[in-house]
Amino acid sequence: MKNCDNCPALQALKDILHPIGKMEREMPEGYRLNGMAVQMADMPSYLREIAQEALRKMEADQKKLRGQMKHTVMLDDSWEGK
């Protein structure tokens, strides 16, 4: 398995496991979490949002990769004189 430290799916799983850490990472400097953050961390809709965000990132990455592969195939076809 390739190194997946920056994979959206892996990060989403970590964020779902530790939603407070995600909130702290994304919070502007100088701000602090309040009690509402703890309540949000337990809300299924918030956790689902984390998963949906990861899926959107993965789909965008796949679309970009397909575009790069299509370009590569076109280059390979021209190389063979087709």
C-alpha positions in Angstrom: 0.0 0.0 0.0 1.4 3.4 -0.9 2.1 6.0 1.7 -1.3 7.6 2.5 -0.4 10.3 5.0 -2.3 12.9 3.0 -5.2 10.8 1.7 -8.6 12.5 2.3 -10.1 9.2 3.4 -7.5 8.6 6.1 -7.7 12.2 7.3 -11.5 12.0 7.4 -11.3 8.8 9.5 -8.9 10.5 11.9 -11.2 13.6 12.0 -14.3 11.6 12.7 -12.4 9.8 15.5 -11.2 13.1 16.9 -13.6 15.9 15.7 -12.4 18.4 18.4 -8.8 18.1 16.9 -10.2 19.0 13.5 -12.1 22.0 14.9 -8.9 23.2 16.6 -6.8 22.8 13.4 -9.3 24.8 11.4 -9.9 27.5 13.9 -8.4 30.9 13.2 -5.4 31.7 15.4 -6.3 33.3 18.7 -9.7 31.7 18.9 -10.8 29.0 21.4 -13.5 26.4 21.3 -16.5 26.7 23.5 -19.0 24.1 24.9 -20.9 24.1 21.5 -17.8 22.4 19.9 -18.2 19.4 22.3 -21.9 19.2 21.4 -21.1 19.4 17.6 -18.5 16.7 17.9 -21.2 14.3 19.0 -23.7 15.2 16.2 -24.0 12.7 13.5 -24.6 15.4 10.9 -21.2 17.0 11.7 -19.4 13.7 11.4 -21.3 13.0 8.2 -20.2 16.4 6.9 -16.5 15.4 7.5 -17.0 12.2 5.5 -18.8 14.1 2.6 -16.0 16.6 2.4 -13.5 13.8 2.1 -15.5 12.2 -0.6 -15.7 15.4 -2.6 -11.9 15.8 -2.3 -11.4 12.2 -3.4 -13.7 12.6 -6.4 -11.9 15.8 -7.4 -8.6 14.0 -7.2 -9.9 11.1 -9.3 -11.2 13.4 -11.9 -7.9 15.2 -12.1 -6.0 11.9 -12.3 -8.3 10.7 -15.1 -7.6 13.9 -17.0 -3.9 13.4 -16.6 -4.1 9.7 -17.7 -6.1 10.7 -20.7 -3.4 13.1 -21.7 -0.8 10.5 -21.1 -2.6 8.0 -23.3 -2.9 10.5 -26.1 0.9 11.1 -25.9 1.6 7.4 -25.9 -0.6 6.8 -29.0 1.2 9.6 -30.9 4.5 8.1 -30.0 3.6 4.8 -31.6 2.6 6.6 -34.8 -1.1 5.9 -34.6 
